Amino acid sequence: MRDGRLKGQVAWISGGTKGIGEGAARLFAREGAAVAIIGRDVKDGKRVVDTIAGEGGKALFIPCDVTKADQVETSIEQTVGHFGGLQILVNNAGIVDVRALHEYSEEQFTRVMDVNVKSMFLAFKYAFPHLKANAQSYVVNIGSISSYVGQDGTPVYTSSKGAVLQLSRSIGLDYARYGIRSNCVCPGITDTPMLHEHLDKAPDPAAHLAERLRRVPLGRILTPEDIAKAILYFSCEDSAGITATSLIVDGGYLAAAEWDCGASDST
Ligand SMILES: NC(=O)c1ccc[n+]([C@@H]2O[C@H](COP(=O)([O-])OP(=O)(O)OC[C@H]3O[C@@H](n4cnc5c(N)ncnc54)[C@H](O)[C@@H]3O)[C@@H](O)[C@H]2O)c1
């Protein structure tokens, strides 16, 4: 293991068992952090821990439903107990539930808000005593392009991601005095199990993806590693001086009003 940018740091990453969270966990471990992988799926959790160990890194899987206060508190205490501290909190776990607003039950609405937003409050609440013990600590919350724009059929997801952006800003403002920087990474269309779950609902998933990518100037699907690099940036002193803001990693999606980006050659 080379001396990386996160040498000596301990990171707690929710939803680290797959997708963007797994990408961040693996990158963080390669950069020298000890990583607590927080999630519900024991099999995937162990797989990621084994992968990281095979790459010479340090990781621990802690089973936890991030909507449950007692489990979140225990996961933070286990992280600190095992690795001796906590400097980086990555709130990545999230779900999407596609349906029209009037078709949501109260329970379905609350579930999306609890996983995507309440979890971040809980994690920060229990991590704060440990984060404030460090000269510098980092909170990175995962928003979305939906933090900025609405998208078809996902009214509660887009609402929750708007809230994630504002919560990230609020934490940045209120806790700067404790040496805590808080920022939000907002991914665009990224190749993860969540995206495929979403695409698989379309009659022709590949055609649906191709249609969505017409809106992306870079013209390609993002990888979990593309997003992990932005999470890393906010989790170390490469981003010193930056707090209470966001970084959009979307291949240019939000810059465009057109649908056929790059389809015609006007240059
Ligand atoms: N994939 C995309 O295109 C995309 C785009 C924008 C934003 N995002 C955001 O990125 C984050 C990661 O998404 P992903 O695409 O990797 O999704 P994913 O479904 O592949 O992974 C989500 C992770 O969150 C975990 N999780 C969900 N509910 C949980 C709970 N109650 N307790 C503990 N863990 C829980 C899952 O087990 C999984 O490990 C999410 O916040 C998502 O909204 C993804």
The ligand as an SDF file (V2000), in Angstrom:
LIG
                    3D

 44 48  0  0  0  0  0  0  0  0999 V2000
  -26.5820    5.5160  -10.3860 N   0  0  0  0  0  0  0  0  0  0  0  0
  -26.9490    6.7280  -10.7580 C   0  0  0  0  0  0  0  0  0  0  0  0
  -27.1670    6.9980  -11.9460 O   0  0  0  0  0  0  0  0  0  0  0  0
  -27.0950    7.8180   -9.7170 C   0  0  0  0  0  0  0  0  0  0  0  0
  -27.3220    9.1250  -10.1780 C   0  0  0  0  0  0  0  0  0  0  0  0
  -27.4500   10.1490   -9.2620 C   0  0  0  0  0  0  0  0  0  0  0  0
  -27.3300    9.8830   -7.9030 C   0  0  0  0  0  0  0  0  0  0  0  0
  -27.1130    8.6150   -7.4730 N   0  0  0  0  0  0  0  0  0  0  0  0
  -26.9970    8.4230   -6.0030 C   0  0  0  0  0  0  0  0  0  0  0  0
  -25.8100    7.7550   -5.6810 O   0  0  0  0  0  0  0  0  0  0  0  0
  -25.9830    7.0170   -4.4670 C   0  0  0  0  0  0  0  0  0  0  0  0
  -25.5340    5.5900   -4.7080 C   0  0  0  0  0  0  0  0  0  0  0  0
  -26.3650    5.0320   -5.7120 O   0  0  0  0  0  0  0  0  0  0  0  0
  -25.9800    3.7790   -6.6150 P   0  0  0  0  0  0  0  0  0  0  0  0
  -26.3840    4.1240   -7.9920 O   0  0  0  0  0  0  0  0  0  0  0  0
  -24.6270    3.3150   -6.3120 O   0  0  0  0  0  0  0  0  0  0  0  0
  -27.1020    2.7910   -6.0480 O   0  0  0  0  0  0  0  0  0  0  0  0
  -27.0770    1.2390   -5.7040 P   0  0  0  0  0  0  0  0  0  0  0  0
  -28.4900    0.8040   -5.5450 O   0  0  0  0  0  0  0  0  0  0  0  0
  -26.2380    0.5420   -6.6820 O   0  0  0  0  0  0  0  0  0  0  0  0
  -26.4030    1.2780   -4.2840 O   0  0  0  0  0  0  0  0  0  0  0  0
  -27.0770    1.8980   -3.1950 C   0  0  0  0  0  0  0  0  0  0  0  0
  -26.5020    1.3840   -1.9110 C   0  0  0  0  0  0  0  0  0  0  0  0
  -27.2940    1.8960   -0.8220 O   0  0  0  0  0  0  0  0  0  0  0  0
  -27.6300    0.8130    0.0370 C   0  0  0  0  0  0  0  0  0  0  0  0
  -28.8480    1.0800    0.7940 N   0  0  0  0  0  0  0  0  0  0  0  0
  -30.0790    1.3650    0.3260 C   0  0  0  0  0  0  0  0  0  0  0  0
  -30.9450    1.4780    1.3560 N   0  0  0  0  0  0  0  0  0  0  0  0
  -30.2320    1.2630    2.4890 C   0  0  0  0  0  0  0  0  0  0  0  0
  -30.5410    1.2400    3.8770 C   0  0  0  0  0  0  0  0  0  0  0  0
  -31.7940    1.4560    4.3280 N   0  0  0  0  0  0  0  0  0  0  0  0
  -29.5560    0.9960    4.7680 N   0  0  0  0  0  0  0  0  0  0  0  0
  -28.2940    0.7490    4.3430 C   0  0  0  0  0  0  0  0  0  0  0  0
  -27.9160    0.7730    3.0520 N   0  0  0  0  0  0  0  0  0  0  0  0
  -28.8820    1.0190    2.1380 C   0  0  0  0  0  0  0  0  0  0  0  0
  -27.7820   -0.3660   -0.9180 C   0  0  0  0  0  0  0  0  0  0  0  0
  -27.7490   -1.5970   -0.2310 O   0  0  0  0  0  0  0  0  0  0  0  0
  -26.5820   -0.1500   -1.8330 C   0  0  0  0  0  0  0  0  0  0  0  0
  -25.3940   -0.6280   -1.2270 O   0  0  0  0  0  0  0  0  0  0  0  0
  -27.4620    7.1270   -4.1150 C   0  0  0  0  0  0  0  0  0  0  0  0
  -27.6240    8.1120   -3.1240 O   0  0  0  0  0  0  0  0  0  0  0  0
  -28.0990    7.5620   -5.4240 C   0  0  0  0  0  0  0  0  0  0  0  0
  -29.2840    8.2800   -5.2270 O   0  0  0  0  0  0  0  0  0  0  0  0
  -26.9840    7.5660   -8.3410 C   0  0  0  0  0  0  0  0  0  0  0  0
  1  2  1  0
  2  3  2  0
  2  4  1  0
  4  5  1  0
  4 44  2  0
  5  6  2  0
  6  7  1  0
  7  8  2  0
  8  9  1  0
  8 44  1  0
  9 10  1  0
  9 42  1  0
 10 11  1  0
 11 12  1  0
 11 40  1  0
 12 13  1  0
 13 14  1  0
 14 15  2  0
 14 16  1  0
 14 17  1  0
 17 18  1  0
 18 19  2  0
 18 20  1  0
 18 21  1  0
 21 22  1  0
 22 23  1  0
 23 24  1  0
 23 38  1  0
 24 25  1  0
 25 26  1  0
 25 36  1  0
 26 27  1  0
 26 35  1  0
 27 28  2  0
 28 29  1  0
 29 30  1  0
 29 35  2  0
 30 31  1  0
 30 32  2  0
 32 33  1  0
 33 34  2  0
 34 35  1  0
 36 37  1  0
 36 38  1  0
 38 39  1  0
 40 41  1  0
 40 42  1  0
 42 43  1  0
M  CHG  2   8   1  16  -1
M  END
$$$$
